[in-house]
Amino acid sequence: MSEGVFAREYRLRKWPPPNRFLIVPFLVLIAIQHATSPMPLTVADVAVSVILPVCVVYLVLREVRGRTLLGPDGITVKGALRVRRIAWADIHDIRPEPVKKGPPWVVRVYDRAGRRFVLPHVNDEQVDDPAEVEAIIDAWKARRGPDWAPLPGTEAAIRLEAARRKAWMWAGIVGIVVMVCTFVVSIGLVFKDVDVPSYMMFVLPAAVFGVTGAALSLRVGRRA
């Protein structure tokens, strides 16, 4: 194993396809619409005008600032706002995995507690040679130490975390359905001269999302 792989940096080499950022002008348009509304600004208007631009900045920073650094002691991951470091010996597995939205595959690191995180820009769009992924895995195996052994409960923890993510995904779907229903009902009430607070479009779906996600996650934990 060459020492070069232990001092390698993966950064943004080419911008992702434009369709990945179609949501950006949509968010900007909504923020501008709320900020320039001739009606008196509500709490919801202020929140949208602030939160949506922050989301846009975050999406851009995640691409521009994102780094994956391989060093002799482990892997350093730089995100939009935070830096995370994990030693080679603390890694349970490194797996290239398919994703539904985004590049065809990304590389995820699983720690010994079953938590996972994505290696920025180590994916099908930024890495031309898939053999580089095998080089990262080889680097981990060479540097994790002769006494390294998988912990017996890690795979079960990984499955549990996957089930919890799925639970929150379903909670998100329920929240979106409630948001659409709230919007339709609000429009109907407007024609009946019933004043509906604009914040209900966000508060009710968010509350349903939180309660549903917590309930499903708790159910998953009890089953485990």
N, C-alpha and C positions, 0 to 999 in steps of 0.2 A: 504494500500500500504506500503510495507516494505521499510525502508530507504536504504536497500542494493542496490536497483535498481538505486539510485541516486549517487552511487559511484562505477560504474562498468566500466570496460575497455574491449574493444573488439580489439584484435590484431590478427596477423597471427598465426593460430594454426596448419595449415597443408597447404603445398604447393598446389596450383591449379594443375589441370591435365597438363601433359607435353605439350599437343597439344596447350595450351594457349600461350606457349612461343616458338612456332616453328619459329616465325618471328625473334627471337633474333639471332640464328646462321646465318640466312639469312642476317640480317643487318651487323653483324660482318664480314661476308665473303665479302660483297660489300665494306665495309670500307677498309679491308685489300687489296682487289684487286685495289682500287683506290690509296691507299697509296704506294703500291709497284709496280705500273705500270712502265715499262721501258720507256714509253713516258714521255716527259716533263710535269710536273704537271701543270694543268690548275686551274682556280679559282673553277670550278666545282669539280675537284678532291679534292682540299683542303677542300671545303665545305662539301662534302660527308664524307671525312675521319674524320671530326670533329663532324658533326651533328649526324651521325648514332651511334657512340659510346655514345654520350650524350643521345640519345634516349634509348639505352640499359640500361645505368645506371639509367635513370629515371624510366624505367619499373621495375627494380629490387628494387629501393628505394621505389617506390609506394607500393610494397607488404611488404617489410621489415619494413619500417618506419611508414606505415599507422596505425592509431589508431582512435578509436571512444571512447570518454570518456564521461560518464554521470556524471554530478555533480549537486549539489543542485541549481545552478544558470542557468544551461543550458547544451548544448552539445558542446564539443570541438572536432574538426576534425583535425587530423594531416595527411597531405599528404606527398608527396615526398619532397616538398620544403617549403610549407606554412602551417600555422596553422590558422584555422578558428573557431571562437566561435560565438554561437548564443544563446540568452537567450530563456528560455521556452516561455515567453510571446511574443517573436518575431516570433514564429513558426506558420505558417498557418495550416500545416498538415504534418503528417508522414505516408508514404505509402510504403508498400511492392509492388514492381512492377516487372513484367517479363522483361527480356532483351533478345535481339537476340544473342549477343555474350557474353560469360562469364557464370556466375552461372545462374541457372534457374530463380532466383529472387534476387533482391537487395532491400535495403531500402533507399528511398530518402526522404529528408527533404525539404519542400517548405516554404520559408519565406513569410512575409506579402506583399512583392512586387512581388511575383510570381516566384522568382528565386528558383532554386533547386540545391541540391548537394547530392552526394551519401555518405552514412555512410560507411567508410572503414571496411571491414571484418564483416559487419552485412549482411550476405547473406546465401544462401542455403548451400554453401560449408563450411563455418566457424561456423555457428550456428546450433547445432544439434537439438535443440528444437525450432520450430517456435513460441511457446508461448512466447519466449523472446521478440519477436517483439511486441506482445501485451503488454508486461510489459513496454517496452519503450514508447509506446503510452499512456499507463495508467500513466506513470511518467509525461509525458508532460501535460496531462489533469489535473493531481493533482497539478502541479507546475505553470501552466500558469497564475493563479490568478483568483479570482472570477469576475473581471471586463472584462475578455477577451471576445472578440466577433469577429467573422470573418469579415474582411473588405469586402465591397460589390464588389469591383473591382478585388479582388485577383484571383478568378477563371478565369475571362476573361484574366488577365495577364498571367496566367499559359497556357491557350490555345494559346495565342499569341506567347509565348516563344516556345511552342511545334511546332507551324507552322514555326517559324523562324529556328528552328533546322532542320526541314524537308527540308526547302529551302536550307540550307547549305549542307545537305546530298546530295541533287540532284546536287548541284554545285560540290561536291566532285566526284560524278559519272561522270559528264561532264569533269572534270579535268583529271580523269583517262583515259577516252576515248581519250582525246586530247593527253595525254602522249603516249599512245599506238600508235596512228596515227603518232605522231611525230617521234617515234622510227622507225616505218616501213618506213616512208618517208626518214629518215636519212640513213637507211641501203641501200635503193634504190639509193640515191644520192652518197653514197660512191662508188658503182659499176660504177658510171658515172664520178668518179674522181671530184666530187663536194665536197668541204670542208664545213662541217656543224659544227658550234661551238657546243661543247658538252654541254655548259650551256643551249642551247635551249631546251634540254630534260627536264629541270626543270623550266626555266623562263617562257616559253610559257604556260605550263599547270597551273603553279601557277598564272599567270596573268588571264587566263581564269577562273580559280576557283574563284579568288577574285572578278572579274567583275560580273560573273554569280551569285555568292552568294549574293553580294551587291544588284544586281538588283532584285533577287527573294525576298530577305528579305525586300527591300523597297516596293515591290508589296504587300507582306503580310501585312506590316504596314499600307499601304493605304486602303486595304480592311477592316482591323480592325477598 
